[in-house]
Amino acid sequence: MSETFATRTRMGEMKIMSDLKTIGDVVRKHRKTKSPIDCMEEALETFKERNKIYGDNYHRHGKVMMALFPKGVTLSTEKEWNRFGIVNMIVAKMTRYAENWPKSHEDSVHDLGVYAFMLQSLDNEDK
């Protein structure tokens, strides 16, 4: 027997929650404080969803960084760390984009643009 759970939004609209299987799922979904187990289960679901899109690109990230910085990296100032952090994020977005090839991944493209302009802003701070 399948049950259907519904709730009302703040605006009074009825929202069907077909992803919920039991009354316990409903209670957990609406509880303001999540238990550690709830948080872990939610994180696992997020990982599974993202892994379908990005695959194991995190295994390739280091190879790309080593190719970009074959002499290694020495960071000694806050600005250098900030710039390197942005470059790291750009590489992460590029590897995620490539993981979907030949399809596109618009979210990664948007993020790449944002990170590029953040890097430009950091590079221009001392000019």
One Martini backbone bead per residue (centre of mass of N, CA, C, O) as a GRO file, in nm:
protein
  127
    1MET     BB    1   0.095   0.036   0.023
    2SER     BB    2   0.041   0.371  -0.070
    3GLU     BB    3   0.143   0.686   0.040
    4THR     BB    4   0.031   1.028   0.075
    5PHE     BB    5   0.197   1.332   0.127
    6ALA     BB    6   0.109   1.647   0.281
    7THR     BB    7   0.137   2.009   0.263
    8ARG     BB    8   0.154   2.339   0.379
    9THR     BB    9   0.223   2.635   0.294
   10ARG     BB   10   0.246   2.960   0.388
   11MET     BB   11   0.021   3.017   0.150
   12GLY     BB   12  -0.173   2.741   0.158
   13GLU     BB   13  -0.052   2.538  -0.017
   14MET     BB   14  -0.047   2.235  -0.166
   15LYS     BB   15   0.203   1.973  -0.095
   16ILE     BB   16   0.345   1.710  -0.246
   17MET     BB   17   0.531   1.421  -0.091
   18SER     BB   18   0.652   1.159  -0.274
   19ASP     BB   19   0.943   1.108  -0.128
   20LEU     BB   20   0.773   1.003   0.104
   21LYS     BB   21   0.718   0.695   0.291
   22THR     BB   22   0.679   0.803   0.588
   23ILE     BB   23   0.601   0.958   0.877
   24GLY     BB   24   0.901   0.988   0.955
   25ASP     BB   25   0.978   1.157   0.708
   26VAL     BB   26   0.796   1.395   0.777
   27VAL     BB   27   0.915   1.466   1.049
   28ARG     BB   28   1.210   1.511   0.951
   29LYS     BB   29   1.144   1.735   0.740
   30HIS     BB   30   1.010   1.935   0.984
   31ARG     BB   31   1.243   1.942   1.154
   32LYS     BB   32   1.459   2.178   1.272
   33THR     BB   33   1.633   1.957   1.407
   34LYS     BB   34   1.899   1.773   1.314
   35SER     BB   35   2.039   1.490   1.310
   36PRO     BB   36   2.326   1.338   1.240
   37ILE     BB   37   2.192   1.124   1.061
   38ASP     BB   38   2.037   1.317   0.881
   39CYS     BB   39   2.289   1.461   0.772
   40MET     BB   40   2.426   1.211   0.649
   41GLU     BB   41   2.195   1.130   0.459
   42GLU     BB   42   2.190   1.395   0.304
   43ALA     BB   43   2.486   1.386   0.209
   44LEU     BB   44   2.464   1.121   0.052
   45GLU     BB   45   2.253   1.218  -0.150
   46THR     BB   46   2.423   1.445  -0.266
   47PHE     BB   47   2.655   1.271  -0.364
   48LYS     BB   48   2.492   1.094  -0.558
   49GLU     BB   49   2.393   1.322  -0.739
   50ARG     BB   50   2.673   1.445  -0.814
   51ASN     BB   51   2.807   1.180  -0.921
   52LYS     BB   52   2.627   1.162  -1.175
   53ILE     BB   53   2.760   1.425  -1.294
   54TYR     BB   54   3.090   1.422  -1.196
   55GLY     BB   55   3.194   1.190  -1.074
   56ASP     BB   56   3.556   1.130  -1.034
   57ASN     BB   57   3.707   1.420  -1.062
   58TYR     BB   58   3.883   1.425  -0.796
   59HIS     BB   59   4.108   1.236  -0.928
   60ARG     BB   60   4.205   1.474  -1.148
   61HIS     BB   61   4.280   1.741  -1.011
   62GLY     BB   62   4.583   1.701  -0.940
   63LYS     BB   63   4.686   1.672  -1.232
   64VAL     BB   64   4.609   1.955  -1.321
   65MET     BB   65   4.767   2.115  -1.111
   66MET     BB   66   5.046   1.998  -1.190
   67ALA     BB   67   5.038   2.106  -1.482
   68LEU     BB   68   5.014   2.413  -1.399
   69PHE     BB   69   5.241   2.339  -1.147
   70PRO     BB   70   5.540   2.190  -1.200
   71LYS     BB   71   5.708   2.358  -0.958
   72GLY     BB   72   5.497   2.430  -0.783
   73VAL     BB   73   5.393   2.587  -0.462
   74THR     BB   74   5.432   2.917  -0.318
   75LEU     BB   75   5.278   3.049  -0.023
   76SER     BB   76   5.291   3.375   0.174
   77THR     BB   77   5.024   3.524   0.118
   78GLU     BB   78   4.705   3.608   0.126
   79LYS     BB   79   4.676   3.671  -0.176
   80GLU     BB   80   4.795   3.407  -0.281
   81TRP     BB   81   4.582   3.227  -0.150
   82ASN     BB   82   4.338   3.354  -0.287
   83ARG     BB   83   4.422   3.302  -0.580
   84PHE     BB   84   4.459   2.996  -0.553
   85GLY     BB   85   4.169   2.935  -0.467
   86ILE     BB   86   4.043   3.025  -0.735
   87VAL     BB   87   4.196   2.837  -0.923
   88ASN     BB   88   4.090   2.582  -0.790
   89MET     BB   89   3.792   2.635  -0.863
   90ILE     BB   90   3.828   2.643  -1.168
   91VAL     BB   91   3.929   2.354  -1.196
   92ALA     BB   92   3.681   2.219  -1.075
   93LYS     BB   93   3.484   2.325  -1.295
   94MET     BB   94   3.632   2.209  -1.542
   95THR     BB   95   3.619   1.908  -1.460
   96ARG     BB   96   3.314   1.900  -1.447
   97TYR     BB   97   3.257   1.979  -1.734
   98ALA     BB   98   3.423   1.745  -1.869
   99GLU     BB   99   3.255   1.509  -1.747
  100ASN     BB  100   2.999   1.588  -1.955
  101TRP     BB  101   3.117   1.511  -2.204
  102PRO     BB  102   2.942   1.666  -2.462
  103LYS     BB  103   2.798   1.798  -2.261
  104SER     BB  104   2.666   2.044  -2.075
  105HIS     BB  105   2.728   2.284  -1.781
  106GLU     BB  106   2.600   2.571  -1.678
  107ASP     BB  107   2.688   2.604  -1.382
  108SER     BB  108   2.993   2.589  -1.441
  109VAL     BB  109   3.006   2.832  -1.629
  110HIS     BB  110   2.911   3.043  -1.430
  111ASP     BB  111   3.128   2.992  -1.217
  112LEU     BB  112   3.370   3.056  -1.395
  113GLY     BB  113   3.304   3.351  -1.438
  114VAL     BB  114   3.307   3.440  -1.146
  115TYR     BB  115   3.598   3.346  -1.077
  116ALA     BB  116   3.741   3.517  -1.290
  117PHE     BB  117   3.649   3.795  -1.167
  118MET     BB  118   3.773   3.750  -0.892
  119LEU     BB  119   4.064   3.727  -0.995
  120GLN     BB  120   4.076   4.003  -1.126
  121SER     BB  121   4.029   4.162  -0.868
  122LEU     BB  122   4.282   4.060  -0.718
  123ASP     BB  123   4.489   4.151  -0.941
  124ASN     BB  124   4.387   4.472  -0.916
  125GLU     BB  125   4.449   4.578  -0.621
  126ASP     BB  126   4.769   4.687  -0.689
  127LYS     BB  127   4.713   4.904  -0.942
   0.00000   0.00000   0.00000
